[in-house]
Amino acid sequence: MYRYRNDRKGEIDSTTTYMVIPLKNIDVEQLNALGESLRSVNSLTLSANK
C-alpha cells in the first residue's frame, strides 16, 4: 500500500506490484541494508497472508 502524496485530502490509497529504487550511487553497506529490509518486509508479508 502507498498513499498518493498529491491528494490534498490524503484519501487516495493504492496497491502497487513494483517499486523503482535508484541504485546508481549506493554504497555496499546501504545496498546490504536495503536487501535485508526488503527480505524482512517480504517475510512479514508472507507470514501475514497465511
N, C-alpha and C positions, 0 to 999 in steps of 0.2 A: 504494500500500500504506500502511496505517497500522496501528499497534499499539494494541490496545484497552487503555487505561491502567488500567482497574479489574480486570484479570485479575491476581491475586496472583502467579501463576507466570510471567506475561508471555508466554504461549504463544499467545494469540489474535491472529492477523494476518488482515486482511481487505482487500478492494479496495473502492473507492468510485467512483461515477460523478459525484459533485458534491461541492463543498465550500462551506460558508457562510462568507463573510468579511464581518464587520460593517464598513461604510464610513461610518457616520453622522458621526463627528467626525475623519475622516482629513484631513490637510492635503495640498496639491498635491504636495509632494516625496515624501511617503510613498506617495501614490497612483501616482505615476510609477515609483517604485522597485518597488512591488508589481507593476505592469504589466510592467515589464522582467523581473522574476524569473519571473513566470508564462510569459512568452514564451520565456524561456530553458529552463525546465523542459519546456515543450511541444516545443520544438525538439529537446532531448536525447531526449525520449521517442519522438518520431517517427523520429529517426535511429537509435535503438537497435532499433526494430521493423522495420527494412528487411530 
